[in-house]
Amino acid sequence: MGLALSGVAAAKLAARQGADVFVSDNHDTSELQGTLTDLKELGIKGELGQHSNQIYDADLWIISPGIAQDSELIQKGQYKDISIVSEIEFASWFTEAPILAITGSNGKTTTAHLLAEMIQTDDLHGLLAGNVGIPFSAMVLEDLENPDSKRVWILEISSFQMEFITHFKPYISILLNITPDHLNRYPSMKEYIAAKMKMWSRQTAEDFIVYNADDTILVEEIAESTSRKIAFGLGHHPEAIFQPNRTKIYTEEHATLIEMNQLALPGKHNLANALAAATAAHLMGIPNKLISVTMSQFSGVPHRLESIAEINGVTYINDSKATNLDAVQVALESFSQPIILLLGGLDKGGDFRSLLPHTHNNLKEVIAFGQAKELILTALRDAVRSTSVMDLKEALELAQNCSQPGDVVLLSPGCASFDQFKNFEERGNYFRFLVTLMEKV
């Protein structure tokens, strides 16, 4: 159900395993038509532009994460007793390799990439998949065709991907943080948290939960789990494997893992991400030396506080991955210079007033764009100079005109991208393209 990347990958995996596969997407574009044509060459049937009654003849639906669990389509499928699973769940049926799964409101992608770099030894071959643009089904299919007995899966997983799991069981669940997000999808924080916590629901006493002990919500939520709980955090947690102080991270034996000034990723939020990855890597038997070397060399991933250029003394930062307001706050705390903030997109139900404390610091101006622009102005214009424009291009042009040497122009939207872009990557790539054009003028 759904012919985006994960749907196509699941269809191919199901066909490879001998299933009679039918794909259905209620959109109809030239790109989807090409995708369906390719699938038909593999013996996969399908339809576009509708979900016809034919879908109710199925024994199993593999659902796109874009289809909400309270949608009429899902409710009808459940009424007809059709088994409904996520693509992550489905792919997990066909692999015996250990799964290291990462979720949280923020930091998932950075932590997943960092951990995947650490899990590269003669004995363990880590492979990244999931909510990083690489469907788990595609990687499992490749692994079935080219088996690797040393395989370890590192999966970034969103709350959407957890909504329809039944047997998915990571060896290590890594829980980074919980802050308000996707409240346009979930009726309340309670439902959002419940979706996240499904990750460890099938784990046993043989498995691990690596959790942020600074996050009181997480501490409370995992209390009932029988899995082995391993803490990390910026505070002092005696049960943690790695402890940070002002100058270094040290081990349980009080030996130095790495000096703080050797960390490639700046910021407290990235320190938390690094501690999470290091803890999981340690549990997999990765030597501390390899962990520290990776922490000193890994400089981040695109669209996460990515420095694009300095033009006429103004620094341009792409933080398109900041799709909730907690991530925006982290971005604002990462700079001491005056900030012109490009904020907007498709509202996700967050409260833009949560940014008000930052208006007393170095937030110089807010330029709001996209569907959420009026909500942003209403929340912030009495506290900080605020302007609204139609789109990201206009926002960047205005920022360029009102910036001064020493300023930071920060794209940290705090919103989804779907009002004007296909995803946050497309939004970030467009921002990078526009800044590159400015450099050439």
C-alpha positions as a Markdown table, in Angstrom:
| # | Residue | x | y | z |
|---|---|---|---|---|
| 1 | Met | 0.0 | 0.0 | 0.0 |
| 2 | Gly | 1.8 | 3.1 | -1.3 |
| 3 | Leu | 4.5 | 3.1 | -4.0 |
| 4 | Ala | 7.2 | 5.3 | -2.4 |
| 5 | Leu | 10.6 | 3.9 | -1.8 |
| 6 | Ser | 9.6 | 1.5 | 1.1 |
| 7 | Gly | 6.5 | 0.3 | -0.8 |
| 8 | Val | 8.5 | -0.6 | -3.9 |
| 9 | Ala | 11.2 | -2.3 | -1.8 |
| 10 | Ala | 8.6 | -4.4 | 0.1 |
| 11 | Ala | 6.9 | -5.4 | -3.1 |
| 12 | Lys | 10.2 | -6.7 | -4.6 |
| 13 | Leu | 11.1 | -8.6 | -1.4 |
| 14 | Ala | 7.6 | -10.1 | -1.2 |
| 15 | Ala | 7.8 | -11.2 | -4.8 |
| 16 | Arg | 11.2 | -12.7 | -4.3 |
| 17 | Gln | 9.8 | -14.7 | -1.4 |
| 18 | Gly | 7.1 | -16.2 | -3.7 |
| 19 | Ala | 4.1 | -14.0 | -2.8 |
| 20 | Asp | 1.4 | -13.0 | -5.2 |
| 21 | Val | 1.9 | -9.2 | -5.0 |
| 22 | Phe | -0.5 | -6.4 | -5.8 |
| 23 | Val | 0.5 | -2.8 | -5.3 |
| 24 | Ser | -1.9 | 0.1 | -4.8 |
| 25 | Asp | -1.3 | 3.8 | -4.7 |
| 26 | Asn | -4.1 | 6.4 | -4.7 |
| 27 | His | -1.8 | 8.9 | -6.5 |
| 28 | Asp | -1.1 | 8.8 | -10.3 |
| 29 | Thr | 1.9 | 10.6 | -11.6 |
| 30 | Ser | 4.3 | 9.9 | -14.5 |
| 31 | Glu | 7.0 | 8.8 | -12.0 |
| 32 | Leu | 4.6 | 6.3 | -10.4 |
| 33 | Gln | 3.6 | 5.0 | -13.8 |
| 34 | Gly | 7.2 | 4.3 | -14.6 |
| 35 | Thr | 7.6 | 2.6 | -11.2 |
| 36 | Leu | 4.6 | 0.4 | -11.8 |
| 37 | Thr | 5.8 | -0.5 | -15.3 |
| 38 | Asp | 9.1 | -1.7 | -13.8 |
| 39 | Leu | 7.3 | -3.7 | -11.1 |
| 40 | Lys | 5.1 | -5.4 | -13.8 |
| 41 | Glu | 8.3 | -6.7 | -15.4 |
| 42 | Leu | 8.9 | -8.6 | -12.1 |
| 43 | Gly | 5.4 | -10.1 | -12.3 |
| 44 | Ile | 3.9 | -7.6 | -9.8 |
| 45 | Lys | 0.4 | -6.3 | -10.6 |
| 46 | Gly | -0.9 | -3.0 | -9.4 |
| 47 | Glu | -3.1 | 0.1 | -9.7 |
| 48 | Leu | -2.7 | 3.9 | -9.5 |
| 49 | Gly | -5.1 | 6.7 | -8.7 |
| 50 | Gln | -7.3 | 4.6 | -6.4 |
| 51 | His | -7.5 | 1.9 | -3.8 |
| 52 | Ser | -10.0 | -0.4 | -5.5 |
| 53 | Asn | -12.0 | -3.2 | -3.9 |
| 54 | Gln | -9.3 | -5.6 | -5.1 |
| 55 | Ile | -7.1 | -4.7 | -2.2 |
| 56 | Tyr | -9.5 | -6.2 | 0.2 |
| 57 | Asp | -8.9 | -9.7 | -1.3 |
| 58 | Ala | -5.4 | -9.7 | 0.2 |
| 59 | Asp | -4.2 | -11.7 | 3.2 |
| 60 | Leu | -1.6 | -9.1 | 4.1 |
| 61 | Trp | -1.1 | -5.4 | 3.7 |
| 62 | Ile | 2.3 | -3.9 | 3.9 |
| 63 | Ile | 1.5 | -0.3 | 4.7 |
| 64 | Ser | 3.3 | 2.9 | 3.7 |
| 65 | Pro | 4.4 | 5.0 | 6.7 |
| 66 | Gly | 2.4 | 7.9 | 5.1 |
| 67 | Ile | -0.9 | 6.1 | 5.8 |
| 68 | Ala | -2.1 | 7.0 | 9.3 |
| 69 | Gln | -3.4 | 4.2 | 11.6 |
| 70 | Asp | -6.7 | 6.0 | 12.1 |
| 71 | Ser | -7.4 | 6.5 | 8.4 |
| 72 | Glu | -10.6 | 5.1 | 6.9 |
| 73 | Leu | -8.6 | 2.8 | 4.7 |
| 74 | Ile | -6.9 | 1.2 | 7.7 |
| 75 | Gln | -10.1 | 0.9 | 9.6 |
| 76 | Lys | -11.8 | -0.8 | 6.7 |
| 77 | Gly | -8.9 | -3.3 | 6.3 |
| 78 | Gln | -9.0 | -4.1 | 10.0 |
| 79 | Tyr | -12.8 | -4.6 | 9.9 |
| 80 | Lys | -12.2 | -7.2 | 7.1 |
| 81 | Asp | -9.6 | -8.9 | 9.3 |
| 82 | Ile | -6.7 | -8.2 | 6.9 |
| 83 | Ser | -3.3 | -8.5 | 8.6 |
| 84 | Ile | -1.6 | -5.1 | 8.4 |
| 85 | Val | 2.2 | -4.6 | 9.0 |
| 86 | Ser | 4.8 | -1.9 | 8.4 |
| 87 | Glu | 7.6 | -2.3 | 5.9 |
| 88 | Ile | 10.1 | -2.5 | 8.8 |
| 89 | Glu | 8.1 | -5.3 | 10.4 |
| 90 | Phe | 7.8 | -7.2 | 7.1 |
| 91 | Ala | 11.5 | -7.0 | 6.2 |
| 92 | Ser | 12.5 | -8.2 | 9.7 |
| 93 | Trp | 10.8 | -11.6 | 9.0 |
| 94 | Phe | 13.5 | -12.5 | 6.5 |
| 95 | Thr | 16.7 | -11.8 | 8.4 |
| 96 | Glu | 18.4 | -13.4 | 11.4 |
| 97 | Ala | 21.1 | -10.7 | 11.8 |
| 98 | Pro | 21.0 | -8.6 | 14.9 |
| 99 | Ile | 19.1 | -5.3 | 14.7 |
| 100 | Leu | 20.3 | -2.1 | 16.4 |
| 101 | Ala | 17.2 | 0.2 | 16.1 |
| 102 | Ile | 17.3 | 3.9 | 16.9 |
| 103 | Thr | 14.3 | 6.2 | 17.6 |
| 104 | Gly | 13.7 | 9.5 | 19.2 |
| 105 | Ser | 12.3 | 12.9 | 18.3 |
| 106 | Asn | 15.7 | 14.3 | 17.3 |
| 107 | Gly | 19.2 | 13.0 | 16.6 |
| 108 | Lys | 18.2 | 9.7 | 15.0 |
| 109 | Thr | 20.0 | 10.2 | 11.7 |
| 110 | Thr | 23.2 | 11.5 | 13.1 |
| 111 | Thr | 23.3 | 8.7 | 15.7 |
| 112 | Ala | 22.5 | 6.0 | 13.1 |
| 113 | His | 25.2 | 7.2 | 10.8 |
| 114 | Leu | 27.7 | 7.5 | 13.6 |
| 115 | Leu | 26.9 | 4.0 | 14.9 |
| 116 | Ala | 27.1 | 2.5 | 11.4 |
| 117 | Glu | 30.6 | 3.9 | 11.1 |
| 118 | Met | 31.5 | 2.3 | 14.4 |
| 119 | Ile | 30.1 | -1.1 | 13.5 |
| 120 | Gln | 32.7 | -1.8 | 10.8 |
| 121 | Thr | 35.3 | -4.4 | 11.9 |
| 122 | Asp | 36.6 | -7.7 | 10.6 |
| 123 | Asp | 33.9 | -9.5 | 12.6 |
| 124 | Leu | 30.9 | -7.1 | 12.2 |
| 125 | His | 29.6 | -5.5 | 9.0 |
| 126 | Gly | 27.1 | -2.8 | 9.9 |
| 127 | Leu | 24.6 | -1.7 | 7.3 |
| 128 | Leu | 22.4 | 1.4 | 7.6 |
| 129 | Ala | 18.7 | 1.3 | 6.6 |
| 130 | Gly | 15.2 | 2.5 | 7.6 |
| 131 | Asn | 14.2 | 6.1 | 7.9 |
| 132 | Val | 17.4 | 7.4 | 6.2 |
| 133 | Gly | 16.1 | 7.0 | 2.7 |
| 134 | Ile | 17.2 | 3.3 | 2.4 |
| 135 | Pro | 14.3 | 0.9 | 2.8 |
| 136 | Phe | 15.0 | -2.0 | 5.2 |
| 137 | Ser | 13.3 | -4.4 | 2.6 |
| 138 | Ala | 15.8 | -3.3 | -0.1 |
| 139 | Met | 18.8 | -4.1 | 2.1 |
| 140 | Val | 17.3 | -7.4 | 3.3 |
| 141 | Leu | 16.6 | -8.4 | -0.3 |
| 142 | Glu | 20.2 | -7.6 | -1.2 |
| 143 | Asp | 21.4 | -9.6 | 1.8 |
| 144 | Leu | 19.3 | -12.6 | 0.8 |
| 145 | Glu | 20.9 | -12.6 | -2.6 |
| 146 | Asn | 24.4 | -12.0 | -1.3 |
| 147 | Pro | 24.5 | -13.4 | 2.3 |
| 148 | Asp | 26.8 | -12.0 | 4.9 |
| 149 | Ser | 27.2 | -13.9 | 8.1 |
| 150 | Lys | 28.7 | -10.9 | 9.8 |
| 151 | Arg | 25.8 | -8.6 | 9.0 |
| 152 | Val | 24.5 | -6.2 | 11.7 |
| 153 | Trp | 21.5 | -3.9 | 10.9 |
| 154 | Ile | 21.5 | -0.3 | 12.1 |
| 155 | Leu | 18.0 | 1.1 | 11.6 |
| 156 | Glu | 16.7 | 4.6 | 12.0 |
| 157 | Ile | 13.0 | 4.2 | 12.8 |
| 158 | Ser | 10.2 | 6.8 | 13.0 |
| 159 | Ser | 7.1 | 6.6 | 15.0 |
| 160 | Phe | 5.1 | 6.1 | 11.7 |
| 161 | Gln | 7.1 | 3.0 | 11.0 |
| 162 | Met | 6.3 | 1.6 | 14.4 |
| 163 | Glu | 2.6 | 1.8 | 14.2 |
| 164 | Phe | 2.1 | -1.6 | 12.6 |
| 165 | Ile | 4.6 | -3.9 | 14.1 |
| 166 | Thr | 3.8 | -7.4 | 15.6 |
| 167 | His | 7.1 | -9.3 | 15.9 |
| 168 | Phe | 9.8 | -6.7 | 15.3 |
| 169 | Lys | 12.5 | -7.3 | 18.0 |
| 170 | Pro | 15.8 | -5.4 | 18.0 |
| 171 | Tyr | 18.7 | -6.8 | 19.9 |
| 172 | Ile | 19.5 | -3.2 | 21.0 |
| 173 | Ser | 16.8 | -0.4 | 21.1 |
| 174 | Ile | 18.4 | 3.0 | 21.3 |
| 175 | Leu | 16.0 | 5.7 | 22.7 |
| 176 | Leu | 17.3 | 9.2 | 22.3 |
| 177 | Asn | 14.7 | 11.6 | 23.5 |
| 178 | Ile | 11.0 | 12.4 | 23.4 |
| 179 | Thr | 9.7 | 15.9 | 22.7 |
| 180 | Pro | 6.5 | 17.1 | 21.0 |
| 181 | Asp | 6.4 | 16.2 | 17.3 |
| 182 | His | 3.9 | 14.9 | 14.7 |
| 183 | Leu | 1.0 | 16.3 | 16.7 |
| 184 | Asn | -0.8 | 16.8 | 13.4 |
| 185 | Arg | -0.8 | 13.0 | 13.1 |
| 186 | Tyr | -1.4 | 11.9 | 16.7 |
| 187 | Pro | -4.3 | 13.1 | 18.8 |
| 188 | Ser | -1.9 | 13.7 | 21.8 |
| 189 | Met | 1.6 | 13.3 | 23.1 |
| 190 | Lys | 0.4 | 10.1 | 24.7 |
| 191 | Glu | -0.3 | 8.4 | 21.4 |
| 192 | Tyr | 3.0 | 9.7 | 19.9 |
| 193 | Ile | 5.0 | 8.3 | 22.8 |
| 194 | Ala | 3.1 | 5.0 | 22.6 |
| 195 | Ala | 4.1 | 4.6 | 19.0 |
| 196 | Lys | 7.8 | 5.3 | 19.8 |
| 197 | Met | 7.8 | 2.8 | 22.7 |
| 198 | Lys | 6.5 | 0.0 | 20.5 |
| 199 | Met | 10.2 | -0.4 | 19.5 |
| 200 | Trp | 11.1 | -2.4 | 22.6 |
| 201 | Ser | 7.7 | -4.0 | 23.2 |
| 202 | Arg | 8.8 | -7.5 | 21.9 |
| 203 | Gln | 12.3 | -7.4 | 23.5 |
| 204 | Thr | 13.3 | -10.0 | 26.2 |
| 205 | Ala | 15.7 | -10.1 | 29.0 |
| 206 | Glu | 18.4 | -11.1 | 26.5 |
| 207 | Asp | 18.1 | -7.8 | 24.7 |
| 208 | Phe | 19.2 | -4.2 | 25.6 |
| 209 | Ile | 17.6 | -0.8 | 25.8 |
| 210 | Val | 20.1 | 2.0 | 25.6 |
| 211 | Tyr | 18.2 | 5.1 | 26.9 |
| 212 | Asn | 18.8 | 8.8 | 27.6 |
| 213 | Ala | 18.7 | 8.9 | 31.4 |
| 214 | Asp | 18.3 | 12.8 | 31.2 |
| 215 | Asp | 14.9 | 12.3 | 29.6 |
| 216 | Thr | 12.3 | 11.8 | 32.4 |
| 217 | Ile | 9.7 | 10.6 | 29.9 |
| 218 | Leu | 11.9 | 7.8 | 28.6 |
| 219 | Val | 12.9 | 6.8 | 32.1 |
| 220 | Glu | 9.3 | 6.5 | 33.1 |
| 221 | Glu | 8.2 | 4.7 | 29.9 |
| 222 | Ile | 10.8 | 1.9 | 30.0 |
| 223 | Ala | 10.4 | 1.1 | 33.7 |
| 224 | Glu | 8.2 | -1.9 | 32.9 |
| 225 | Ser | 10.6 | -3.4 | 30.4 |
| 226 | Thr | 12.4 | -6.6 | 31.3 |
| 227 | Ser | 15.3 | -5.9 | 28.9 |
| 228 | Arg | 18.7 | -5.0 | 30.1 |
| 229 | Lys | 18.7 | -1.2 | 30.5 |
| 230 | Ile | 21.9 | 0.8 | 29.8 |
| 231 | Ala | 21.9 | 4.5 | 30.4 |
| 232 | Phe | 23.7 | 7.4 | 28.7 |
| 233 | Gly | 23.3 | 11.1 | 29.2 |
| 234 | Leu | 25.0 | 14.5 | 29.8 |
| 235 | Gly | 24.3 | 14.3 | 33.5 |
| 236 | His | 26.0 | 12.0 | 36.0 |
| 237 | His | 24.5 | 8.5 | 35.8 |
| 238 | Pro | 26.5 | 5.9 | 37.7 |
| 239 | Glu | 25.0 | 3.1 | 35.7 |
| 240 | Ala | 26.2 | 4.5 | 32.3 |
| 241 | Ile | 29.1 | 2.9 | 30.5 |
| 242 | Phe | 30.5 | 6.3 | 29.4 |
| 243 | Gln | 30.5 | 9.4 | 31.5 |
| 244 | Pro | 31.1 | 13.0 | 30.2 |
| 245 | Asn | 32.5 | 15.8 | 32.2 |
| 246 | Arg | 33.6 | 19.3 | 31.1 |
| 247 | Thr | 36.8 | 18.1 | 29.4 |
| 248 | Lys | 36.5 | 14.5 | 28.4 |
| 249 | Ile | 34.4 | 11.3 | 28.2 |
| 250 | Tyr | 35.6 | 8.6 | 30.4 |
| 251 | Thr | 34.9 | 4.9 | 30.7 |
| 252 | Glu | 33.6 | 2.7 | 33.6 |
| 253 | Glu | 37.3 | 2.1 | 34.5 |
| 254 | His | 37.8 | 5.9 | 34.7 |
| 255 | Ala | 40.1 | 5.8 | 31.6 |
| 256 | Thr | 39.7 | 8.5 | 29.1 |
| 257 | Leu | 37.7 | 7.6 | 26.0 |
| 258 | Ile | 38.1 | 10.9 | 24.2 |
| 259 | Glu | 38.9 | 14.5 | 25.0 |
| 260 | Met | 35.9 | 16.9 | 24.4 |
| 261 | Asn | 38.0 | 19.1 | 22.1 |
| 262 | Gln | 38.6 | 16.0 | 19.9 |
| 263 | Leu | 35.0 | 15.4 | 19.1 |
| 264 | Ala | 34.2 | 16.2 | 15.4 |
| 265 | Leu | 30.6 | 17.1 | 16.1 |
| 266 | Pro | 29.9 | 20.3 | 18.1 |
| 267 | Gly | 27.1 | 20.9 | 20.5 |
| 268 | Lys | 25.5 | 19.3 | 23.6 |
| 269 | His | 22.9 | 17.5 | 21.4 |
| 270 | Asn | 25.6 | 15.9 | 19.4 |
| 271 | Leu | 27.5 | 14.8 | 22.5 |
| 272 | Ala | 24.3 | 13.0 | 23.6 |
| 273 | Asn | 24.1 | 11.4 | 20.1 |
| 274 | Ala | 27.7 | 10.3 | 20.3 |
| 275 | Leu | 27.2 | 8.8 | 23.8 |
| 276 | Ala | 24.2 | 6.8 | 22.6 |
| 277 | Ala | 26.2 | 5.4 | 19.6 |
| 278 | Ala | 29.2 | 4.7 | 21.7 |
| 279 | Thr | 27.2 | 2.8 | 24.3 |
| 280 | Ala | 25.5 | 0.6 | 21.6 |
| 281 | Ala | 28.8 | 0.0 | 19.9 |
| 282 | His | 30.4 | -1.1 | 23.2 |
| 283 | Leu | 27.6 | -3.6 | 23.8 |
| 284 | Met | 28.4 | -5.0 | 20.4 |
| 285 | Gly | 32.0 | -5.5 | 21.5 |
| 286 | Ile | 33.6 | -2.7 | 19.5 |
| 287 | Pro | 36.9 | -1.6 | 21.1 |
| 288 | Asn | 37.0 | 1.8 | 22.8 |
| 289 | Lys | 39.9 | 2.8 | 20.5 |
| 290 | Leu | 37.7 | 2.4 | 17.4 |
| 291 | Ile | 34.8 | 4.1 | 19.1 |
| 292 | Ser | 37.0 | 7.2 | 19.9 |
| 293 | Val | 38.6 | 7.3 | 16.5 |
| 294 | Thr | 35.1 | 7.4 | 14.9 |
| 295 | Met | 33.9 | 10.1 | 17.3 |
| 296 | Ser | 36.9 | 12.2 | 16.3 |
| 297 | Gln | 36.4 | 11.8 | 12.6 |
| 298 | Phe | 32.7 | 11.8 | 12.0 |
| 299 | Ser | 31.7 | 15.3 | 11.1 |
| 300 | Gly | 27.9 | 14.9 | 10.5 |
| 301 | Val | 25.4 | 14.3 | 7.8 |
| 302 | Pro | 23.7 | 16.6 | 5.2 |
| 303 | His | 20.8 | 18.8 | 6.3 |
| 304 | Arg | 21.8 | 18.8 | 10.0 |
| 305 | Leu | 23.4 | 22.1 | 10.9 |
| 306 | Glu | 25.4 | 21.8 | 7.7 |
| 307 | Ser | 27.5 | 24.8 | 6.9 |
| 308 | Ile | 27.0 | 25.7 | 3.3 |
| 309 | Ala | 29.0 | 28.9 | 2.7 |
| 310 | Glu | 30.3 | 32.2 | 4.0 |
| 311 | Ile | 29.3 | 35.0 | 1.7 |
| 312 | Asn | 30.4 | 38.6 | 2.6 |
| 313 | Gly | 31.0 | 37.6 | 6.2 |
| 314 | Val | 27.5 | 35.9 | 6.6 |
| 315 | Thr | 27.4 | 32.2 | 7.3 |
| 316 | Tyr | 24.6 | 30.1 | 5.7 |
| 317 | Ile | 23.5 | 27.0 | 7.6 |
| 318 | Asn | 21.3 | 24.2 | 6.2 |
| 319 | Asp | 19.3 | 22.5 | 9.1 |
| 320 | Ser | 16.4 | 21.3 | 6.9 |
| 321 | Lys | 16.2 | 18.1 | 9.0 |
| 322 | Ala | 14.9 | 20.3 | 11.9 |
| 323 | Thr | 11.2 | 19.4 | 11.4 |
| 324 | Asn | 10.1 | 20.1 | 14.9 |
| 325 | Leu | 10.6 | 23.0 | 17.3 |
| 326 | Asp | 12.8 | 21.2 | 19.8 |
| 327 | Ala | 15.3 | 20.7 | 16.9 |
| 328 | Val | 15.0 | 24.4 | 16.1 |
| 329 | Gln | 15.9 | 25.2 | 19.8 |
| 330 | Val | 18.9 | 23.0 | 19.5 |
| 331 | Ala | 20.0 | 24.8 | 16.4 |
| 332 | Leu | 19.6 | 28.2 | 18.0 |
| 333 | Glu | 21.7 | 27.1 | 21.0 |
| 334 | Ser | 24.5 | 26.1 | 18.6 |
| 335 | Phe | 25.5 | 29.6 | 17.6 |
| 336 | Ser | 26.6 | 32.7 | 19.5 |
| 337 | Gln | 26.4 | 35.0 | 16.5 |
| 338 | Pro | 23.3 | 37.0 | 15.6 |
| 339 | Ile | 20.8 | 34.6 | 13.8 |
| 340 | Ile | 18.4 | 35.3 | 11.0 |
| 341 | Leu | 16.1 | 32.3 | 11.2 |
| 342 | Leu | 14.2 | 30.9 | 8.2 |
| 343 | Leu | 11.2 | 29.2 | 9.8 |
| 344 | Gly | 8.2 | 27.5 | 8.1 |
| 345 | Gly | 6.7 | 24.9 | 6.0 |
| 346 | Leu | 3.8 | 22.6 | 6.8 |
| 347 | Asp | 2.7 | 23.0 | 10.4 |
| 348 | Lys | 2.9 | 19.8 | 12.5 |
| 349 | Gly | 0.9 | 21.0 | 15.5 |
| 350 | Gly | 3.8 | 22.4 | 17.5 |
| 351 | Asp | 3.7 | 25.6 | 19.6 |
| 352 | Phe | 5.9 | 28.2 | 18.1 |
| 353 | Arg | 5.8 | 30.1 | 21.4 |
| 354 | Ser | 8.3 | 27.6 | 22.6 |
| 355 | Leu | 10.9 | 29.7 | 20.7 |
| 356 | Leu | 10.1 | 32.8 | 22.7 |
| 357 | Pro | 12.9 | 32.3 | 25.3 |
| 358 | His | 15.4 | 32.5 | 22.5 |
| 359 | Thr | 14.2 | 35.9 | 21.4 |
| 360 | His | 16.1 | 37.4 | 24.4 |
| 361 | Asn | 19.4 | 35.9 | 23.2 |
| 362 | Asn | 20.9 | 36.2 | 19.7 |
| 363 | Leu | 17.8 | 35.6 | 17.6 |
| 364 | Lys | 17.9 | 38.8 | 15.4 |
| 365 | Glu | 15.1 | 38.2 | 13.0 |
| 366 | Val | 12.6 | 35.5 | 11.9 |
| 367 | Ile | 11.5 | 35.1 | 8.3 |
| 368 | Ala | 8.5 | 32.9 | 8.1 |
| 369 | Phe | 7.5 | 31.0 | 4.9 |
| 370 | Gly | 5.1 | 28.4 | 3.7 |
| 371 | Gln | 1.8 | 27.1 | 5.0 |
| 372 | Ala | 2.7 | 27.9 | 8.7 |
| 373 | Lys | 3.9 | 31.5 | 8.2 |
| 374 | Glu | 0.8 | 33.2 | 9.8 |
| 375 | Leu | 1.0 | 30.9 | 12.8 |
| 376 | Ile | 4.6 | 31.8 | 13.2 |
| 377 | Leu | 4.0 | 35.5 | 13.0 |
| 378 | Thr | 1.2 | 35.3 | 15.5 |
| 379 | Ala | 3.4 | 33.5 | 18.0 |
| 380 | Leu | 6.6 | 35.5 | 17.6 |
| 381 | Arg | 6.1 | 39.0 | 16.1 |
| 382 | Asp | 5.7 | 40.8 | 19.4 |
| 383 | Ala | 9.0 | 39.4 | 20.7 |
| 384 | Val | 11.3 | 39.5 | 17.7 |
| 385 | Arg | 11.4 | 41.2 | 14.3 |
| 386 | Ser | 9.3 | 38.9 | 12.1 |
| 387 | Thr | 8.4 | 38.9 | 8.4 |
| 388 | Ser | 6.5 | 36.5 | 6.3 |
| 389 | Val | 7.1 | 35.5 | 2.6 |
| 390 | Met | 5.6 | 32.9 | 0.3 |
| 391 | Asp | 8.4 | 30.5 | -0.1 |
| 392 | Leu | 12.0 | 29.5 | 0.8 |
| 393 | Lys | 13.5 | 31.4 | -2.2 |
| 394 | Glu | 11.9 | 34.7 | -1.0 |
| 395 | Ala | 13.0 | 34.0 | 2.5 |
| 396 | Leu | 16.6 | 33.5 | 1.6 |
| 397 | Glu | 16.6 | 36.7 | -0.6 |
| 398 | Leu | 15.2 | 38.7 | 2.2 |
| 399 | Ala | 17.7 | 37.3 | 4.7 |
| 400 | Gln | 20.6 | 38.1 | 2.3 |
| 401 | Asn | 19.4 | 41.7 | 2.0 |
| 402 | Cys | 19.0 | 42.3 | 5.8 |
| 403 | Ser | 22.1 | 40.4 | 7.0 |
| 404 | Gln | 25.3 | 41.9 | 8.1 |
| 405 | Pro | 28.9 | 40.5 | 8.4 |
| 406 | Gly | 29.0 | 38.2 | 11.4 |
| 407 | Asp | 25.4 | 37.1 | 11.1 |
| 408 | Val | 24.2 | 33.5 | 10.6 |
| 409 | Val | 21.4 | 32.8 | 8.2 |
| 410 | Leu | 19.9 | 29.6 | 9.6 |
| 411 | Leu | 17.4 | 27.4 | 7.7 |
| 412 | Ser | 15.9 | 25.5 | 10.6 |
| 413 | Pro | 12.2 | 25.2 | 9.5 |
| 414 | Gly | 10.6 | 23.5 | 12.5 |
| 415 | Cys | 8.0 | 22.2 | 10.2 |
| 416 | Ala | 7.4 | 19.4 | 7.7 |
| 417 | Ser | 8.3 | 20.2 | 4.1 |
| 418 | Phe | 5.3 | 18.7 | 2.2 |
| 419 | Asp | 3.6 | 22.0 | 1.5 |
| 420 | Gln | 6.3 | 22.9 | -1.1 |
| 421 | Phe | 8.7 | 20.0 | -1.3 |
| 422 | Lys | 8.8 | 16.2 | -1.5 |
| 423 | Asn | 10.8 | 15.8 | 1.7 |
| 424 | Phe | 13.3 | 17.6 | 3.9 |
| 425 | Glu | 16.2 | 16.5 | 1.7 |
| 426 | Glu | 14.7 | 18.2 | -1.3 |
| 427 | Arg | 14.2 | 21.4 | 0.7 |
| 428 | Gly | 17.7 | 21.3 | 2.0 |
| 429 | Asn | 19.2 | 20.6 | -1.4 |
| 430 | Tyr | 17.2 | 23.5 | -2.8 |
| 431 | Phe | 18.5 | 25.8 | -0.1 |
| 432 | Arg | 22.1 | 24.7 | -0.8 |
| 433 | Phe | 21.5 | 25.3 | -4.6 |
| 434 | Leu | 20.2 | 28.8 | -3.9 |
| 435 | Val | 23.2 | 29.7 | -1.6 |
| 436 | Thr | 25.6 | 28.3 | -4.2 |
| 437 | Leu | 24.0 | 30.6 | -6.8 |
| 438 | Met | 24.5 | 33.6 | -4.4 |
| 439 | Glu | 28.2 | 32.7 | -4.1 |
| 440 | Lys | 28.7 | 33.0 | -7.9 |
| 441 | Val | 27.2 | 36.5 | -8.1 |
